[in-house]
Amino acid sequence: MSQTPLIELRQVTKVYGQGATALAALKGVDLRIEAGDFVAIMGPSGSGKSTAMNMLGCLDTPTQGEYLFQGAHVESLSRDQRARLRRRFLGFVFQGFNLLARTSAQENVELPLLYRGEASKTRHALAAKALASVGLAGWEQHTPAELSGGQQQRVAIARAIVTEPAVLLADEPTGNLDTQRSREIMELLWRLNVDHGITVLMVTHEADMAAYARRIVRFVDGVVAGDTQNPNPAGLHRPDAGVSATSAAPETV
Ligand code: ADP
């Protein structure tokens, strides 16, 4: 028997609504995710990807079944306990960046540390370090409107990793970006996985982006219909493969 996986879903179902209007979004999902993995979650619209991500991100609980995080039963935690688990172990990146508009990159990245009660000196130092690690040293005082889409997503990633999460959950992180910016974001996620050991779970519709993952899980109609390893993640083929995330080239606006 192998070690306890980082995450395990056992026969997870999720039913929205009741009676005649009840709709099963997940219909018995089994999934084991080891620490350090990079998983792309794919599948047609309505197949249950977002529902599964909400579950994995401890934002929602199963109707039936079990969710174990480092062996602990998440489905029996209170709302507050789940929130604590999220703050301590999980980072989130969304398609729409979700940055505060009139707030500098630095302050956006400091927010999770503020919620955690860190002193301003610590917040400042950790946020500056996180921004540098996504290639945005020198851009700390810029607001989102002064940054390109790719740069905004980098700020969002810095905000997600500033608390040093074990898992980064990314919901279509390149959905609003052009091909070049998308690749830069994927290389950044790939480096965070390889260099920092962060487990990455990412929903994507694009095969080119899923190609960066080590594993591709396909949802169809509320169940896992495919689960394949990717022996050659795309990041490995980059000329600068293996260099530190801190050396990610800053992009132009
Ligand atoms: P995907 O992310 O793959 O597009 P979702 O997980 O969003 O799929 O949705 C799976 C199914 O569950 C869909 O039929 C969707 O309409 C339904 N669904 C999702 N969220 C809700 C909700 N809050 N209330 C009712 N039905 C929902």
Boltz pocket constraint, residues with backbone or C-beta under 6 A from the ligand:
constraints:
  - pocket:
      binder: B
      contacts: [[A, 16], [A, 17], [A, 23], [A, 24], [A, 25], [A, 43], [A, 44], [A, 45], [A, 46], [A, 47], [A, 48], [A, 49], [A, 50], [A, 51], [A, 52]]
      max_distance: 6.0
